[in-house]
């Protein structure tokens, strides 16, 4: 039987580095060979103190996915599942997302389209759609955003010049 104090200290140290899900905490505690009651007691104490909060973690993952990574709903959903966030909690966090995947896909595509100016259109379209797909944007949304962004990037600038 492992030391409960060592397991608690280790979990606290882990939490200082980053928020973990209840599933990740349970998995971590299982490595310390504690009895089921000891694991439950530690989890209950951490939940009561607010150290573990799957809803808050889900919110952080959703916002990081959108704001920092430019991900689509599908990729964010996969991140939530990978971190062990329960399905109902993940669905609730995703429901808070505005349904603007197409807009976020276009925004990302615009940011990348300029760097593809020298490429043949088909190659640029394929690469850009691939980048969007890897960020979790569905096939038709990815293609549509890639097409529009490339069209905008190749269109001559319509700025008015004052002399």
C-alpha positions in Angstrom: 0.0 0.0 0.0 1.4 3.4 -1.0 1.6 6.5 1.1 -1.5 8.6 1.0 0.5 11.7 2.0 3.0 11.2 -0.8 0.1 10.7 -3.3 -1.7 13.9 -2.1 1.6 15.9 -2.3 2.3 14.6 -5.8 -1.2 15.4 -7.0 -0.9 19.0 -5.5 2.4 19.4 -7.3 0.7 18.2 -10.6 -2.1 20.7 -10.1 0.4 23.6 -9.6 1.7 22.9 -13.1 -1.8 22.6 -14.8 -5.4 21.9 -14.2 -6.2 18.1 -14.3 -9.5 16.3 -14.8 -11.0 14.0 -12.1 -10.2 11.1 -14.5 -6.5 12.2 -14.8 -6.3 12.6 -11.0 -7.8 9.2 -10.4 -5.3 7.7 -12.9 -2.5 9.5 -11.1 -3.6 8.2 -7.7 -4.0 4.7 -9.0 -0.2 4.7 -9.7 0.4 5.0 -5.9 -1.3 1.7 -5.1 -3.8 3.2 -2.7 -6.9 1.4 -1.5 -10.2 2.5 -3.2 -11.4 4.3 -0.1 -8.1 6.3 0.2 -8.4 7.4 -3.5 -12.1 8.4 -3.0 -11.2 10.4 0.1 -8.4 12.3 -1.6 -10.7 13.0 -4.7 -13.5 14.1 -2.4 -11.2 16.5 -0.5 -9.8 17.9 -3.7 -13.3 18.4 -5.2 -14.5 20.0 -2.0 -11.6 22.5 -2.0 -12.2 23.3 -5.7 -8.8 21.9 -6.7 -10.5 19.6 -9.2 -13.3 21.0 -11.4 -14.1 19.3 -14.7 -16.4 22.1 -15.8 -13.8 24.7 -15.3 -11.2 22.6 -17.0 -13.5 22.1 -20.0 -14.0 25.8 -20.2 -10.2 26.4 -20.3 -9.7 23.7 -23.0 -12.5 25.2 -25.1 -11.1 28.8 -24.8 -7.6 27.7 -25.4 -8.7 25.7 -28.5 -10.5 28.8 -29.9 -8.3 31.7 -28.8 -4.8 30.3 -29.0 -5.0 27.3 -31.4 -7.8 28.4 -33.8 -9.3 24.9 -33.5 -12.8 23.8 -34.7 -15.5 22.2 -32.6 -14.4 18.6 -33.5 -10.7 19.1 -32.5 -11.8 20.8 -29.2 -14.2 17.9 -28.5 -11.3 15.4 -29.0 -9.1 17.4 -26.6 -11.8 17.2 -24.0 -12.2 13.5 -24.4 -8.4 12.9 -24.3 -8.2 14.8 -21.0 -11.0 12.6 -19.5 -13.6 15.2 -19.2 -17.0 13.5 -18.9 -19.2 13.6 -22.0 -22.0 15.6 -20.4 -19.5 18.2 -19.1 -17.8 18.4 -22.5 -21.1 18.8 -24.3 -22.2 21.6 -21.9 -18.9 23.5 -22.5 -19.2 23.0 -26.3 -22.8 24.2 -26.2 -21.5 27.6 -24.9 -19.5 28.0 -28.1 -21.0 30.3 -30.7 -21.7 28.3 -33.8 -19.2 30.1 -35.9 -16.8 27.4 -37.0 -17.1 28.6 -40.5 -16.0 32.1 -39.5 -13.1 30.8 -37.4 -12.0 28.6 -40.3 -12.1 31.5 -42.7 -10.1 33.7 -40.2 -7.4 31.0 -39.9 -7.4 30.4 -43.7 -6.9 34.2 -44.3 -4.0 34.2 -41.9 -2.3 31.4 -43.9 -3.4 32.3 -47.5 -0.8 35.0 -48.0 2.1 32.7 -47.5 0.8 30.5 -50.3 0.9 33.1 -53.0 3.7 31.5 -55.0 2.0 28.1 -55.2 -0.3 26.8 -57.9 -3.9 27.2 -56.9 -4.7 23.5 -56.6 -1.6 22.9 -54.4 -2.4 25.9 -52.2 -6.0 24.9 -51.9 -5.1 21.3 -50.9 -2.5 22.5 -48.3 -4.8 25.1 -46.8 -7.7 22.7 -46.6 -5.4 20.1 -45.0 -4.3 22.6 -42.4 -7.9 23.4 -41.6 -8.9 19.8 -41.4 -6.0 19.1 -38.9 -7.5 21.9 -36.7 -10.8 20.1 -36.6 -12.8 21.9 -39.4 -15.0 19.6 -41.4 -14.3 18.9 -45.1 -16.8 21.2 -46.7 -16.2 24.0 -44.2 -12.4 23.7 -44.7 -12.6 23.7 -48.5 -15.0 26.6 -48.6 -12.9 28.7 -46.2 -9.7 27.8 -48.1 -11.3 28.8 -51.4 -12.5 32.1 -50.1 -9.3 33.0 -48.4 -7.2 32.2 -51.5 -9.6 34.2 -53.7 -9.3 37.2 -51.4 -5.5 36.8 -51.3 -5.1 36.8 -55.1 -7.6 39.6 -55.7 -5.8 42.8 -56.5 -6.1 45.2 -53.6 -8.9 47.7 -54.1 -7.5 50.4 -51.8 -8.1 54.0 -52.8 -4.9 55.9 -53.2 -4.8 59.6 -52.4 -2.0 61.6 -54.0 
